[in-house]
Amino acid sequence: MDAELKHRREQFIHGNHGSNGPWEVFHLIIIAQFSHILSESFVFALPALPKTWPIVSLIIDFTMVYSPLIMAVTLCHNHITLILITILVLILFNFAIYVKSNSKCISWQNIGQQSIQYPDTKRFPYLSNMMSSLLMATCLAIFAVDFPSFDRRFSKTEMYGWSLMDIGVGCFIAINGALSPESRLINSKISLIERFKKTFRSSLPLIVIGLLRLVATKSVNYQEHVSEYGIHWNFFFTISFVKILSSILCALLGEQINLYTVSIMIMIVHQIMLKTFGTEFIMDPSNRSLNLFAANKEGFISLPGFISIYLFFVQLGRNYIPKREKVNELLSIILQLVIIGLQSLAVMFAAYHLLEPVSRREANMPFICFITCCACLNIVIELVYFIWIQIAKPNFHYESSVFSVINHKGLLIFLIANLITGLVNLSIDTMMVNNVMSVLLIHLYAVVLTFSGFLLDKIFYLNK
């Protein structure tokens, strides 16, 4: 890549302070989550649509899943609340059509005692849909962020602030903790060495991808934002080390230790260390050439914060993921998650005013609490939707085609997203593309990404 172009691109993403507040970020993550509910609500209202008009159904599915978030972070970035309200109205309208047409089939009596029907014995829809929402938003953001139409306040922050892309990083760690073998107590009976081997093997693809990304970016002189993780570090290394170190901690502590307590202790100690010398060390640009640790100080220093998030959601997974048999059990989980989310939000504001602002770069206490609040909100939204299905149409197993692909081939799609993003950045000067054309390109990118997922799904299915 040309040195001048690289410099311009690095300056383009330099100095971001994030959104005006947490509420704007909440609105964006809710839009990302409501996208698949909007798509599936059309099937509620028009159940014959997927079979009668499969192409039309696929176009609606694609548009409903991708377009709201794309428009919210680009051309309509000043009308996020309006987009959210419009989506909610459409969802409620579609559900109202279904209720009116099937009022005699819906039992409103003893709702809490109704049995829950899971579409898949190995998956929890309310968690897999959350993961898909997160991956979808992440894939869109990493491509769109290089275009001027993507509002700067949504990209990763320089040091402090609330940002959509920062929240995506933290929530990805959180959901991985909730779905980890440690949360489901898998491998809990084997030795520490064996558990380490299993965790390392499962993390090895991420380490390899991280190394390949490092080699690729250095070899083509690709633009980098060193204050994000460091000179050599990247997010693949973060998630790998978080998984490995957290697994070792879980094995050493055993099943009887409450990981909420451990997570909070790590968070407090981490914040004390940051206030003592960590923040000053991170902010000093002159020390990056001292050694490997200083070169990648953001990656190393943020690890305890991300481990705290991971362990918190491992314990949350142990408490709330096991299958529930009745609707009232899920309602109880919703109430507890709401309480955890509100407590985290309160602590975040207290830490924000008494200690320091939210920082993804440090993964400090306000950031950890904000991620906890966001992730709990995500799960609550999916749980409410899941409960609605149990009440309105217990045998409703339709899944958005786009979300189905992301669910089954998430990691591969994420890799393809990174490859396409790199190829486009090397091929054209994205900063010179006008707003309308960039939005069209982002939609085209989403089409290619989804089509690649469909092909991969077919190939893997045929090879079984």
N, C-alpha and C positions, 0 to 999 in steps of 0.2 A: 504494500500500500504506500502511496506517495506520502512523504513526510509531512508536507503542508496540509494535506487532507486529513491525515491522522491527527495533527495538532488541532485543526478546526473542529473535528468531531469530539476530541477530548475536552475542548473548551465549551462545546455545545452542551455537554452534560455536567459541566463543572459548576459548583456553587449552589446546588438546589437545596432549598429549605423546606420543601414539602408543601402539604395542603394547609389551608387556613385553620384546620382543627380536626379532631378525630371524627366528627360527625360526617364530614364529607367522605372520608375513607369508609365509614360504616355504610353510607349510601351506595358506594361503588361495589363493595363486596356483596351487598344484598342484591344489587342488580345482577352481578355475576351468578348468584345462586338462584335468583328467580327465573333466569333464562330458561333452564330446562323445565321448570314447573310451568312456565308459560307455554312452552312447546307441547308438553304432555297434557295441559288443560284443553288444548284444541281436540285432542283425541277423546277426552271426556265428553266434550260438547258434540263432536262429530266422530263417533266410534268407527264408522265405516270408511273414513277418509284414507287410512293407510292401505287398505285392501283395494278400494275402488280407484283411488288416484294416488298410487305410490310415489310418482314423480313429484306431484304437487305437495304431497305430505312431506317428502324429503326437503323440498325447497322451503316450506314453512318451518320445518325443524331446524334447518341450517340458519335461516334468517332469525328465528326467535332465539337461538342459542348464542349466535355471534354478534349480530348487529347492535343490540342494545348497549353492550359494553363498548364496542368499537366506537359508536357514536358518542357515548358518554365521556370517553377520554380524548376525543378528537374534536369534531366540528361542533358538538353540543355540550362542550365541557362546562359551560355556564348554566346549563339547564338540567343538571343531574337529578335534582329533586323532581322535576316535571317528568323525566323519563321513568323514574322509579314509580311515581303515582300512576302513570299511564300503564305500565306493566301490571301493577297491582289491580287496577280497574279491569283490565282485560282478563286476568286470571279469575277474578271474582265473577265477571260476566260469564265466562265459559263454564265455571262450576255451577253458577245459578241456572244455566240452561240444562245442565245435567240433572240437578236436583229437581227442577220442574218436570222433566221428562221421566224421572225415576223415583218420584216421591214415595210411591207405594212400596218400592223395593228397599228403601233405606230405613233401617230400624234406629230410632232415636232413643229407645228405652234401654236402660241398663248399658249405656255406652261403655262405661268403665270396665264392665265384665266381659266385653266382647273379646273373643280370642284373636290373636294376631297370626296372620299368615305371611310367612317370609317367602319371597320368590326364589331364593337360593339359599341352600343350607350353609354355604360357606361364606356368604357375604351379608353385610348389613347395609341396606340401601341408603340409610341416612348418613353413613360414613363414606361409602363409595361415591355417592353423588357429591358430597362435600369435596372429596379428593378430586373428582372430575372438574368441578367448578373452579377449584384452585389451579389445576393444570391448564384448563382452558384460558383463564385469565392471565396466567403466567406466560403461556405461549404467545398470546396476543401482545402482551406488554413488551416482551423482549424483542419482538419484531417492530412494533409500532414506535418504540421509544426513540428510534433513530430518525424519525420524520418530524418536521416542524409542527405538523398538525397535532401530534401527541403533546398535550399540555405538560410543561416542565414540572408542575407541582405534583404530578403523579409518578415521576421517575424516582430513582433511589436518591436519598438525601446525602448531602456532603458530610454532615456531622449530626445535626439534630433535626427533628421534625417528624410529622406524620406523613406517610407516603404509601400509596397503593402497592408499589413494587417492594417496599420494605416489609409491609404486612404479608405479602405473598411468601417471602423468604421464611418468616417466623411461623406462619400457619402451616407451611409445608413440613417444618420440623415437628410441629404439634401433632398433625394428623398421622405422621409416621410413628410417633410415640404411641398414639392411641391404638394403632393397628399393629404394633410391633409384637414379636414373639413373647417379649417380657410382659406385655399387657395381658396377653392371653395365657400366660404361664406355660407356654410351649418350651420344651427343653429345660424345664425347671429342675428336673431330677438328675440331669447329667452333670459331670464334673465341670469345674471352672475352665480347664484346658479345652474340653470338648465344646463348651459353649462359646469360648473365644474363637475356636476354629470355625464353627458354624457361622458366627457373626461376621468374621473376617471374610469367609467365602461369599456371604450374601452382600458384603460391602465392596468386594473386590471389583465388580463391574463399574461401580461409581468411582473408585480410585483410578481405574484404567481410563475411564472417560475424562476424569479430571486431568490426568497426565497428558492425554491426547489433546485436550483443549489447550493446555499450557504450551505444548510443542507447536500446535497449529497457530496460535496467536502470535508466538514469538517468531515463527518462521516466515509469516507473511506480513509482519510488522503491523498487526491489527490494532485498532484503537483500544486502549485500556484506561480504566479509571482506578489507579492504584490505591486510592483511599477507600475503595469499596471493600477489598479483602487483603490487598497487598500486591507485591510485584509478581509472586509466583502462585499465590493461593487463589482458589475459586470456590464456588458454592459446593461443587461435588466433593471437594476435600472436607468441607465443613460437615456435610451430612454424613460422610463416611466416618469421620473421627467421632462425631456425636454418637452415632450408633454403636461403634466399637467400645468407646469409653463408658457409655451408659449401660451397655450389656455387662461389662466387667463389674461396674458398681452394683447393678442389680444382683449379680451372682454372689458378690461378697456380702451384701446386706441381707440377702435371703428374702423369703416371701412375707415374713412377719413384720418387717419394718415398713412403716407407712411412708411412701415415697413423696407424699405431699410435704411432709416435714423436711425430708432431705432436700427436696427441690427449693423450698423456702430458705433453708439454711445456706445452700449454695448461692442463691440469689442475693442474700444479705451480705455474705462474705465477699462475693464478687463486687457488689456495689461499694463496700468499704475499701477494697483494693483499688477500685477505679478512682474513688475520691482521694485516696492517699497519694497515688502516683500514676495511675493508669491513664486518666484523661490527658494529663500534661504530656505523657509519653506519646500518646497517639497523635496529639495535635502538633507535636514538634516535627516539622518536615525535614530537619537536618540530620536526624538520627537513622534514616532509612538505610543508609549504606554501612552501618556498623557491623551487622551480622545477619544471618538468615532469619532470626526471630524478629529483628527490627524491620527487615525488608517486608515481612508478612505480619506485622504487629496486629493489624485489624483481625486477620483470620485467627491468630492464636488467642488474642485477648477476648474475643467474643465467644470463644468456645464454652466457658463456664455458663454464660447466660443461655446459650442454646441448649446445653445439657440440662439446665434447670427447667426449661420449657419441655424438653423431651421427657424427663422423669415425671414431671407433673401430669402429663397426659398419658404416660404409662399407667400411673395409679388411677387416673380418671377412666382409662380403658378397663382396668380391672374391676372398677366399681360399677360401671354403667353399660359396658358393651355386651356382657352375657345376655343371651336372648331372653326377652320377657314374654310371658304367655298371655297377659291381659293388657288392655289399653290403659287401665288406670296405673299400671306399673310404669308405662312410658310417660304418662302425665306426671308421675312423681319424679322421674328423671328430669323432665323439662323444668320443673320447679327448682330442683337442686342445681341444675346448670345455670338457670337464670340468677340464682343467688350467688353462685361462684363468679359469674360474669360481672354482676353488679359490684361485688366485693373487690374484684380485680380492677374494675374501673375506678372505684373510690381510692384504692391504694395508688393507682397510676397517677391520678390528679394530685394526691398528697405528695408523692415522690417527685412529681413534676415541679411543684411549687417549692418544696423543701430541699430537694437534692439537686436535680438537673433535668433538662428536657429529655424527651424520648430520643433514643439513639440506637439505630440498628447497627451502626458501626461498632459500638461498644457492647451491644446487647445488654443494656443496663436494666435496672429495676423497673423504671417506667415502661420500657419496651417490652419486657417480659410480661408485665401485667396487662399491657395493651393487647399483646398477642393472645394471652389467655382469654381475655374478654371477647376478642374477635372470633376465636375458634369456638368458644362456647355458644356465641350468637349463631355461627354457621350451623352447628349441630342442632341447636334448638329449631331453627328454620326448617331443616330437613326432617326433624322429628315431628313437628306440627303437620307437615305435608304427609308424612308417612301415616300418622294417626288419622288424618282426613281420609286417606285411601282405605284404611281399615274400616272406617265407618261407612263411607259412601259406596265403595266397590272393593270388597276384600280380595276378590280374585283378579284384580287389575294388575297385570304383570307387564304392561307395555313400558318400554324404556326408550327415551329419545335415542334415535339412531346415532347421532353425533356423540352423545354421552356414553352410549354403549361401547363405541370404538375407543374413546378415551379411557373408559373403565378397564377395558381388557388389554389395551396396548399403550398404557400411559407413558412408561419410560421410553419406549421406542418413539412415540410421537414427540416427546420432549427432545429427544436427540435429533429427530428430523427437523424440529423447529429451530434448534440451534444451528444446524447445517444450512438450512435455507436462509436464515438470518445472516450468517457469515457470507454466503455466496452473493446475496443481494447487496450487502455492504461493500463487497469487493468489486461488484459489477457496476454499480451506479452511485452517484453522489446523492444520497437520500435527503440531504439538507436542502437540495435545490428543487425537490419535487413539491409542487403546489398542494394545497390542502385536499382538494377534491380528488386529485389523482392518487394521493397517498392513501386516502380512505378506500378507494377502489383497489389499490394494490394490497392493502391489509385484508380486504375481503377475498381477493384472489388467493392470497397466502393461506387463508383459512380453508378455502376450497381444496387447495393442493394438500394441505395438512390432513384434512378429513379424508380425502380420496386415498392418500397414502395409508392412513389407518385402516380403511376398508380393505385395501389390497393386502396389507400385512395380516389382517384378521382372516382373510380367505386363504392365504398361503399357509399360515400356521394351522388352520382348520384342516386343510387338505393333507398336511404332513403328519397329522395325528394318527 
